[in-house]
């Protein structure tokens, strides 16, 4: 495979980005509506954000409540219940984690203070991630997408059995925890604030500690009260299923179908690749909080995911539609194109 062919998909994405930026001032849809005027109408729909966020919490809490009162079952039925419950728990946490992204762009609440507080309380404690730590990392991802120093670089990994096994055996989670502790240490260290004194607001990683207490307390408590279904389902969901979804999603979003497994993209630029997945049950799970239209988010990062469908519909009626069309696909199609390469 030639070097040129490896970057074909990157070139398409770059062409779209450049064309979009160049045409913003003069872009109109087929009805003559100017993009700049349309853009002003795309304010966040907080009710939609909270309905979908709380839906994820509802699935998580509902699964826990069912497992708390689960009666003994034949061993093979018990294993099936644990497997399904772990999928629901891990999938729900992975889904809820996506809303940290919305909070990073200040679209969780009108108040920036409450945006961050609610993100930490309802999402960060579950994932061990503080919004003030995540935000600069994610903004670097926007600036450095496809470059060797992109901090959100899971898509550098080929999608193969090795990755699946690493995710489903806890190896991926262990690597993420080590990185998280390193990032927390850097962020909460003794770096001086503007006054020359250490910042007290970042002196204690309460979100990370709160997450450890939540997960540890739930496991220990379920063991204490002999709720074995909850114990094993929670452990499998948090340690195996959640990391798998966390690794899989960015690969499907950003890894080029022409990327080579033997290439070290920490040294060689992978290139900026984005996709449009549309709607559907799988897109709602893997692509919650607007990740199913991740390409549009990279074009307009500050637009709430609750308005991305409208943005796509507008752009379909403009001169940019021929450039958008090659990026439309499905999760299953991309998975098939990437797996084993």
N, C-alpha and C positions, 0 to 999 in steps of 0.2 A: 504494500500500500504506500503510495507516495505521500510526502509531507503535505503537498498541496491538498490532496483529497481529505486528509485528516481534519483540515480546517474549513471544509466546504460549509458545514453547518454553522460554524463560528462566523464565517463571512456573511451568511444569510442573516444571522441575528444582528451583526454589526451594521449591515446595510439598513435593516429596519430601524435600528436605534438612531443612526445618523439621519436617515430620511425623516423620521418623526421629529427630531430636534430641529431640523432645518425647515420643516413645513408648518410648525406649530402656529406661527404668526398668520399664515395664510390658509390654513386648513379649514375646509368646509365640508359638510355632508351633502347628500343629494338634495336636501331641502333648502340648502343655502345657509344653514345655521353655522356660525363660526365656532371653531373648537374652543377658542378662548372664552367665549360666552357660555358655552355648554359646560366647560370645566368648572366655572363658578357655581354651578348648580349641584355639584357632586359632593355635598356635605355628608358626613357620616350618619348612618341610621343606627343610633345607639340601641334602640329597641331590638333590632335584628341581631346585633352583636351579642346582647345579653341573653336573648332567647336561645341562641345557638350555643353560647358558652354554658349556660345553666342546663341545657339539654345534655351536654357532655357530663356535667356533674351528676345529673339525674341518673344516667346510665351507670356511672361508677357507684353511686350510693345505693341504687336499686340492686345491683349485683351483689354488693356487700351484704345488704339486708337479707337477700334470698339465701346466701351462703351461711349466714349466722344461724338460720333455723333449718338447715338441710339435715335430714335424717340419714342414718346409715343406709348404704346401698351396696349391691354386689360390686366387687372390685372393678369389673370392667365398666360398669355404669358410672362408678365413682371417678374413674380416670377420664371418662368422656365429659362428665360434669366439670371436673377441674380444668380440662383442656379448653372447653368452651368458655368457662368463667375467666380463665387466664387471658383468652383472646379478647374478651369484653373489657377486662380491667386494663390490660396493656394498651389496647386500641383506644380506650377512653382517655387514658393519660396522654398518649401520643397526640390525640385530637385536641385535648385541652392545651397542651404545650404550644400548639400552633397559634393560640391567641396571644401568647407572649409577643409574637411578631406584630400583631395589631397594636399592642400596647407600646412597643418600641417606637411606633410611628405616631403615638399619642392619639390613637383613635378608639381607645377603650372607654374614655369618659371625657367630658368637656374640660374639666379641671385637670391640668397636668399633674398636680399633686395627688389627686385621687386616682388618676389614671395609673400612676406608679404604685400607689398603696394597694389598690385592688388587684393589680397584676401580681404583686408579690404575695398577697394573701390568698388569692383564689387559684393562681397558676404556679407562681414561683415556689411555694411551699411544697407543692406536689412534685416538682421537677428539680428542686434544689438550686434554682436559678434566680438571681436577683436582677430586676429589670435594668438597674444602672450598670450592671456588669454586661448584660446581654446587648444593650443598645449600641454601645460603640463597636462591639464585635460585629453586629449585624450591619451597621453602617459601613464598616470596612468591607464587608461582603459585597455591598452594592458597588463600592468604588473599585474593588479588586476582583470582581467575578471573572473566572477563567484564568487568573494569574497564579503563579506558584505560591504567593503569600496570601491567597484568599483564606481567611480564618474559618470559613464554613466549607471545608474541603472534602466532605464525605464523597462527593462525586468524582474525586480523583481515583477512587477504588473501583475496580471492575466488578460487575455484578456476576458472581459465580457461586459455586457451592462453598468455596472457602469463606466467602463473606457471609453466606447464610448460616453456616455452621458456627462461625465466630460470633455472630449476633445471637444465635439461639443457644449458645453455651455460656453466655455471660462475659466472653472475652471483650466484646465491644463496649459493654457497660463499664468494665474495669478500666479500660483505656480512657473512657469519657470521665469517669470519676477522678482519675489521676489528673487529667487536664483541668477539670473543674476546680480541684483543690489548688492547683498551680495558679489559675486565673484569679481565684478568690484571694490568695496570698498576695498576688501582685496588686489587686485592686484595693484590698483592705490593709495594706502595709502602712508604713509610717511616712508616706509621701506627704509633704507639707501642703496645706491649703494656702489660699491667698494671703492669709495672715501670718504664714510662716509656721503655724502649728498644725499638728496632725488633725485631720477631719474626723470629728467624733461620729458623724452620721454613718461613716463607713468603717468604724473601728471594730464592729462585731458583726460577723456574717450570720445574722439571725435567721435569714431566709433558709440558708443551707442547714443550719442547726435545727430549725423548725421542721424542715423536710426529713431530716434524720430521725427526729423524735416522732413525727407522724408515722413514717413507715415502720420504724422499729417498734413503736408502741402498738401499732395494729397487729404486727406479727407476734409480738410477745403476749399481747392481750388475748389474741385468738388461741394461742397455744395454752395459755393459762386456763381458759374456759373450754378447752378441748374442741374448738371449732376448726377441725382439721381441714375441712373443705376450703374455708376462708384462708387459712395459713398457706396451704400449698398453691391455691389459685392466685393469691396476692404475690407470693414469691415468684411464681412462674410468669405472671403478668408483668411485674416490675423489672425482673432481672433478665427476662428472655424476650417477651413479645414487644414491649415498649422499645427496647434498643433496636429490634429488627425494623420496626416501622420508622424509627428515627433515622436509621442508616439508609433504608430503601428510598424514602421520599426524595431527598435531594439528588440521588442518582437518577431517578426517573425524570426529575425536573431539569437537571443541568448537564448530565453526562452525554457527550456526543455519541451517536451511534457509530461514528467512525473512529472513536478513541481506541487506542491499542493497549491491551492488558499489560504488555511489557514496558510501557513507557512510564517513567517517573515524572508525574505532573507537578511534583514539588520542585522540579528543576526545569522542565519544559512546559511552556504555557499550554494549557488545555484549550483555552478559548471560551468566550462567553456564549453559552447555549441556553435558550429558554424555550418553554413550550406552553401551549394552550390545550388543556384537557377537557374543557367543557363541563357538562353536568352529568349527574347519575349517582347511584348509590356508592360506587367505589370512589368516585371523585369527591363525594361528600365526606368520606372517611379519610382517605389519604390526602385529599386536597381541601380540607376544611379551612375556614378563615381566609378564603381567597387564594389558597395555594394552587387550586385547579386552574387559575388564570395568572400564574406566576409571571409570565412574560409581560402582561400588562402592568403588573406591580413594578417590575423593573423599569418600565417606561415612565410610569407616574407613581413613584414610591409613596407619596403623601396622600393619595386617594384611598379612602377606606375600602376594604374588600367588599363591603355591602353595596358599592356602586360600580364594581368592575364589570358586571354583566352589561350595564348600561353603557359603560365606556366601550366595551367590545362591539355592541350594537351600533354605536355611533361610528366607530372606526370602519366597520364593515361597509358603510355607505360613503367612504372617502377613497381617495387615491391610494391609501395605504393597504387596502384589502388584499391586493395581489402579493404584498410582502408578508401579510399575516397568515395567509392560507397555508404555506409550507410548514408552519409551526403547529398547526392543529393536528391533534392525535388523540389517542386514548392511553390509559395507564397499561392496559394489557398488551397493546401493540408495542409500546416502547419497551415493556418488560421482555417481550419475546425478541425484540431486536437487540437488546443489550445483553441478555443472559448468555453467559458462556463465552463472550467475546473478550 
